[in-house]
Amino acid sequence: MSFLPAPGPARRLALMAIAVCVLSVAAAVVAFVEGSFVGIVWILLAGISSNMAWFYVRKSKQEAQQAQQAGAAG
């Protein structure tokens, strides 16, 4: 079973949120290595984007499960 949902809008949003999360973690590492506390903002952005990715993955899986149950019932 795949981590990512089936192709569609939710999958694209989840992939973009994961990309933002990875890039913000990299920016946070660079900021902390340079001695800047702006990395805290990048860490917060990484947290928000990872929650968004998790939300879209769960939402898509729930919609697919509901569609499967509706197809089996109808």
The 8 nearest C-alpha neighbors of each residue, nearest first, counted from 0:
[[1, 2, 3, 4, 5, 60, 56, 63],
 [0, 2, 3, 4, 5, 60, 56, 6],
 [1, 3, 4, 0, 56, 5, 60, 57],
 [4, 2, 1, 56, 10, 5, 13, 14],
 [5, 3, 10, 59, 56, 60, 6, 2],
 [4, 6, 7, 10, 3, 59, 60, 9],
 [7, 5, 10, 4, 8, 11, 9, 3],
 [6, 8, 10, 9, 5, 11, 4, 12],
 [7, 9, 11, 10, 12, 6, 13, 59],
 [10, 8, 12, 11, 55, 7, 59, 13],
 [9, 11, 13, 7, 8, 12, 4, 6],
 [10, 12, 14, 8, 13, 9, 15, 7],
 [13, 11, 9, 15, 10, 14, 16, 8],
 [14, 12, 52, 10, 16, 11, 15, 55],
 [13, 15, 17, 11, 16, 12, 10, 18],
 [16, 14, 18, 12, 17, 13, 11, 19],
 [15, 17, 19, 13, 52, 48, 18, 14],
 [18, 16, 20, 14, 15, 19, 52, 13],
 [17, 19, 15, 21, 20, 16, 22, 14],
 [20, 18, 16, 22, 17, 21, 23, 15],
 [19, 21, 45, 17, 23, 18, 48, 22],
 [20, 22, 18, 24, 23, 19, 17, 25],
 [23, 21, 25, 19, 24, 20, 18, 26],
 [22, 24, 26, 20, 41, 25, 45, 21],
 [25, 23, 27, 21, 26, 22, 45, 20],
 [24, 26, 22, 28, 23, 27, 21, 29],
 [27, 25, 23, 29, 24, 28, 30, 22],
 [28, 26, 38, 24, 30, 41, 25, 29],
 [27, 29, 25, 31, 26, 30, 32, 24],
 [28, 30, 26, 32, 27, 31, 33, 25],
 [29, 31, 27, 38, 35, 33, 28, 32],
 [32, 30, 34, 28, 33, 35, 29, 38],
 [33, 31, 29, 34, 30, 28, 35, 27],
 [32, 34, 30, 31, 35, 29, 28, 36],
 [35, 33, 31, 32, 30, 36, 29, 38],
 [36, 34, 30, 31, 37, 33, 38, 32],
 [35, 37, 38, 39, 31, 34, 30, 40],
 [38, 36, 39, 35, 40, 30, 41, 27],
 [37, 39, 27, 41, 30, 36, 40, 31],
 [40, 38, 42, 37, 41, 36, 43, 27],
 [39, 41, 43, 38, 42, 37, 44, 27],
 [40, 42, 38, 44, 27, 23, 39, 43],
 [43, 41, 45, 39, 44, 40, 27, 38],
 [44, 42, 46, 40, 45, 41, 39, 47],
 [45, 43, 41, 47, 46, 42, 48, 40],
 [46, 44, 20, 42, 48, 43, 23, 47],
 [47, 45, 43, 49, 44, 48, 50, 42],
 [46, 48, 44, 50, 45, 49, 51, 43],
 [47, 49, 51, 16, 45, 50, 20, 46],
 [48, 50, 52, 46, 51, 47, 20, 45],
 [49, 51, 53, 47, 48, 52, 54, 46],
 [50, 52, 48, 54, 49, 53, 55, 47],
 [53, 51, 13, 49, 16, 55, 54, 50],
 [52, 54, 50, 56, 51, 55, 57, 49],
 [55, 53, 51, 57, 52, 56, 58, 50],
 [56, 54, 58, 52, 57, 9, 13, 53],
 [55, 57, 53, 59, 54, 58, 4, 52],
 [58, 56, 60, 54, 55, 59, 61, 53],
 [59, 57, 55, 61, 60, 56, 54, 62],
 [58, 60, 62, 56, 61, 57, 4, 9],
 [59, 61, 63, 57, 62, 58, 4, 64],
 [60, 62, 64, 58, 63, 59, 57, 65],
 [63, 61, 65, 59, 64, 60, 66, 58],
 [64, 62, 66, 60, 61, 65, 67, 59],
 [63, 65, 61, 67, 62, 66, 60, 68],
 [66, 64, 62, 68, 67, 63, 69, 61],
 [65, 67, 69, 63, 64, 68, 70, 62],
 [66, 68, 64, 70, 65, 69, 63, 71],
 [67, 69, 71, 65, 70, 66, 72, 64],
 [70, 68, 66, 72, 67, 71, 73, 65],
 [71, 69, 67, 73, 68, 72, 66, 65],
 [70, 72, 68, 69, 73, 67, 66, 65],
 [71, 73, 69, 70, 68, 67, 66, 65],
 [72, 70, 71, 69, 68, 67, 66, 65]]
